[in-house]
Amino acid sequence: MKTLLLIGMGPGDPEYLTLQAIDAIRRVDVFFMLEKEGRGKDELLQLRRAILSRCLGDKDYRVVTTTSPPRRRADEDYQEVVQVWHDEKRLIFERLIAEDLGDGQCGALLLWGDPSIYDQTVSLAADLAERSAGGLALEIVPGISSVQVLAARHKIPLNRVGESILVTTGRHAETCDPAEIGNAVVMLDFNASFQRFRGQDMDVYWGAYLGCPDETLVSGPVDEVTDVLLETRARLRAEKGWIMDTYLLRRRGGSE
């Protein structure tokens, strides 16, 4: 039997690894890394390699790197585009397990933050394990998420007394009625949708590259800091070639 581990590695800093994640990393024979296209891809791989170096030192292990399929941004049906993208990734995982992982060996993917939050690798790997007829065992190791780090960095709780917290996507924030949002963490926001919430009496707590050496934080009333945020995001993306940010939108007037 082969074993595949999906290990939550936190938002980038090796110190955010849990003890369980470190123990899991030390069991692994082969680490699979999917390389994204575009400027900045080397830095993303280096963060993973730094974690392995920190945890494993001189221990013998292999790293197998392959190209991650791009997701189309055409004006097509969103669900269909994502389904095609997931099918392509599933085939890549299937090939890696078949060709680069021997019987009795343990392979792993290091996933940003926690594998359960907006990362469908869990679903793809679970499907492969189910179809393997007992040939592939799957284990999930949870990790510290950027959501947790965001709250810690801004020194705020995620929810106020008696209040729920919504974790959603930029796609939803870009299209919903702003009045629907009272207390929400927004992830995967390509189009800086926080700017839609001007005039809503809301505060924003924003962070980019959370847990990394170049972590950047901005907070304040949406009406006052939107222009600063837009400039900051554009500058960081231009400098690094990529940006990974998360933010909390909070309507004023709730119970602290």
Secondary structure, DSSP 8 states (H G I E B T S, - for coil): -EEEEEEE-BTS-GGG--HHHHHHHTT-SEEEEEE-SSTTHHHHHHHHHHHHHHHHTT---EEEEEE------SSS-HHHHHHHHHHHHHHHHHHHHHHH--TT-EEEEEESB-TTSS-THHHHHHHHHHHTTTSEEEEEE----HHHHHHHHHT--SS-TT---EEEEHHHHHHS-GGG-SEEEEES-TT-GGGGGTTS-EEEEEEESTTSTT-EEEEEEHHHHHHHHHHHHHHHHHHHS---EEEEEEETT---
